[in-house]
């Protein structure tokens, strides 16, 4: 669901040296990994909310695909977003938003 390439880079270095990591141990470690702000759930006033730091079109696409698995009826999604002015707003919105969604922008 999310890219873990940066996390795996040290494993590539280790695997090319004398130290070897067992593939199942690596898979278990990745499965247990929790990154704050990445697909993080919290309750607010009795409502379940999802936080994700999607900040580029590729991560927005993955986030949308994940949300669609939770929302097969395609009911409207209420998005609350804050983005730096240097980010690619148009392409992020294109990947993330559908015509029936609501968007609330914050500063």
C-alpha positions in Angstrom: 0.0 0.0 0.0 2.8 2.4 0.6 6.4 2.5 -0.6 9.0 1.0 1.7 11.9 1.4 -0.7 13.8 3.7 1.6 13.3 1.3 4.5 14.7 -1.6 2.5 17.8 0.2 1.3 19.8 -0.7 4.4 18.8 -4.4 3.9 20.2 -4.4 0.4 23.5 -3.1 1.8 23.5 -5.8 4.5 22.5 -8.6 2.1 25.5 -7.8 -0.1 27.8 -8.0 2.9 28.4 -11.1 5.1 25.3 -10.5 7.2 22.1 -12.1 5.8 18.5 -11.4 6.8 15.8 -14.0 6.7 13.0 -13.0 4.2 10.2 -14.0 6.6 11.8 -11.8 9.4 11.9 -8.9 6.9 8.3 -9.4 5.9 7.2 -9.7 9.6 9.0 -6.5 10.4 7.5 -4.6 7.5 4.0 -5.9 8.5 4.4 -4.6 12.0 5.8 -1.2 11.0 3.7 1.9 11.9 4.6 5.3 10.6 2.8 8.2 12.2 0.7 10.0 9.7 0.7 7.2 7.2 -2.7 5.4 7.2 -3.2 6.3 10.8 -6.6 6.0 12.3 -8.0 8.1 15.2 -11.4 8.8 16.8 -12.7 12.3 17.0 -16.1 13.0 18.5 -17.1 9.4 17.9 -16.1 9.5 14.2 -13.4 7.3 12.8 -10.9 9.4 10.8 -7.9 8.5 8.7 -4.7 10.6 8.5 -2.2 10.2 5.7 0.7 12.4 4.6 0.2 11.8 0.9 2.1 14.7 -0.6 2.6 13.9 -4.3 0.4 12.5 -7.1 1.7 8.9 -6.7 1.0 8.8 -3.0 -2.4 10.4 -3.5 -3.3 7.7 -6.0 -2.3 5.0 -3.6 -4.3 6.7 -0.8 -7.4 6.9 -3.0 -7.1 3.3 -4.0 -6.9 2.3 -0.3 -9.9 4.5 0.6 -11.9 3.0 -2.2 -11.3 -0.5 -0.7 -12.9 0.8 2.5 -15.8 2.5 0.7 -17.0 0.1 -2.0 -20.3 2.0 -2.4 -18.3 5.1 -3.4 -20.1 7.3 -1.0 -18.8 10.8 -0.7 -15.6 11.3 1.2 -14.8 14.5 3.1 -11.2 15.4 2.7 -9.4 17.9 4.9 -6.1 18.9 3.4 -3.2 21.3 4.0 -0.4 21.5 1.4 2.6 23.6 0.9 2.5 26.0 -2.0 5.4 24.1 -3.6 3.4 20.9 -3.9 1.7 19.8 -7.2 -1.9 20.6 -6.0 -3.6 20.0 -9.3 -2.2 16.5 -9.9 -2.7 15.5 -6.3 -6.3 16.6 -6.4 -6.9 14.8 -9.7 -5.6 11.5 -8.2 -7.5 11.9 -4.9 -10.8 13.6 -5.5 -14.0 12.3 -7.2 -17.0 14.4 -8.2 -19.1 13.4 -5.2 -16.3 14.2 -2.6 -15.9 17.3 -0.5 -12.6 19.2 0.0 -11.8 21.4 2.9 -8.5 23.3 2.6 -6.6 24.5 5.7 -3.7 26.8 6.1 
